Amino acid sequence: MSDLRDAAMTSKAWPFEEARRLLKRYEKGAPEKGHVLFETGYGPSGLPHIGTFGEVLRTTMIRRAFEVISDIPTRMICFSDDLDGMRKVPGNVPNREALAEHLQKPLTSVPDPFGTHDSFGAHNNAMLRRFLDTFGFEYEFISATEFYCSGQFDDVLLRAAERYDAIMKVMLKSLREERQQTYSIFLPIHPETGRVMYVPMKHVDAANGTITFDTEEGEEMTLPVTGGNVKLQWKPDFGARWAALGVDFEMYGKDHSTNTPIYDSICEILGGKKPEHFTYELFLDENGQKISKSSGNGISIDEWLTYAATESLSYFMYAKPKTAKRMHFDVIPKAVDEYHQQLRAYPTQDAAQQVNNPVFHIHPDGVPESKMVVPFSMLLNLASVAGAEEKSQLWGFIQRYAPEASAETNPDMDAAVGYALRYYEDFVKPAKVFRAPTDLEREALEDLRDQLAAYDGPLDDEALQSIVYGVGRDRFDPLRDWFKALYEVLLGASQGPRFGGFIALYGVDETRQLIDDALAGKFV
């Protein structure tokens, strides 16, 4: 453990860098509450999306890194802002018309359009927890509705009434003049309609813990700030929650970064210590637009897991969190193959290298051995040329290439075969576009075919790659034009695998036949 901790204390891996920064917070000893608290927030205004998962995963990685370098106990809370009013009807839910009459009601008071839970907020909370549980996260779930209504937030809410002017001063600096005239940190919930009201305050009575305001209909009303009668606007709520819970660490997307001084100031006004923060770049869809819960663009967690194992998604989330990530289906094969490359490298590395390897942070309880004898991208090409529809078809090629492999001894390989078939059917097959070879390419393909006919060596990737390379070297400048021709003429794709490895997997005779079929114009 000492070697691991020593390596972790100098590691350049971002979870350890963040963990060391957090540890400095308690250089003089453990916190009074007895633990370090990590928090992630979730706005359940729409179905949970992959960015939410990434936030919890990355926070978990930092938490685990902290546990390597410190003996202070930790907790992690996933907080759902389900008392927020529904500002608009999401575009990706059924029975949208029926939801329209519930606008501005807290999400836990809006009927569930799916008909499976007590409210829309409860439905989305359940979806989030199912996603998180799929990945085995350790967390405590807190509902804002319960937090406000049970009295757990009362002390901080009363303090907010007492220090109302100081908090308002912070908030008003960040608002346009027009918005300043009607803004209040408190949002009363109408006791009859149940709607969250955005109305200015006429009086805040700190002594009695009440607020007085005119409703949207002009009726004067007084409500206690406690017991779930009132909620805080989202920016004050952020800082107030940090103060109420004693949060030590929270990460959020770049779109929140300009609000960090506001959150910190409000936390301190309310008697808390501002937490450490980590700002990550946003996730983008295939068009470069920010992924949104309400519009449902981008790729969902369930969609990713249709085509690849959970670990590949964790790997994707680990890499470069401060770089904007385009999340579409075409990033999956690369993530799968890079994850297994790191798995294969791990056993050969020393402690200093291992703590910098992404798989260390993906598998805190022990890094497994990769049983992937064929890359995922190669499986896609194999499925393409073989027209495979069943696992057994691909396994026939795999076992000729790697006789010791089987579905029983290589379960991750077997799972990948199933994922590859689905991915090929949905994305590769519809996009295949073959072209006829040029005269130069035809000459080179005939030469490759003839050399393969004369080849009597083993199914060795390097030996076969040397043949492919040699055929192209004297004819193509740049050489990549040769490989591009192989992919476009033989595979119907603009890019593809290392071709010697493909021949070794698909078979020498089969590749010769593939070339003959392409030269005969059977694919065009």
Protein Blocks (a to p, Z undefined) as FASTA:
>chain_A
ZZmmmmmmmccbfklmmmmmmmmmmmnoccfkopacddddddfkbccdfklmmmmmmmmm
mmmmmmmmpcbdcddddddffkbccfbdcfkbghklmmmmmgoiafklgccfklpafbfk
lmmmmmmmmmmmmnopacddddfklmmmnopmmmmmmmmmmmmmmmmmmmmmmpcfklmm
mgcfbdcddfklopacddddfbdcfknopacdddfkopacdddfehhlaccdfklmmmmm
mmmnopabdcddfklmmmmmmmmmmmmmnopacdddddddddddfkopacdfklopajdf
klmmmmocfklmmmmmmnoplbccdddfklmmmmmmmmmmmmmmmmmpcfklmmmpmklm
mmmnopaddfbfbdfklmmmmmmmnopabfklmmmmmmmmmmmbcfklmmmlmmmmmmmm
mmmmmmmmmmgccddddfklmmmmmmmmmmmmmpccdcdfklmmmmmmmmmmmmgccfkl
mmmmmmmmmnopabdcdfklmmmmnopklmmmmmmmmmnopmZZ
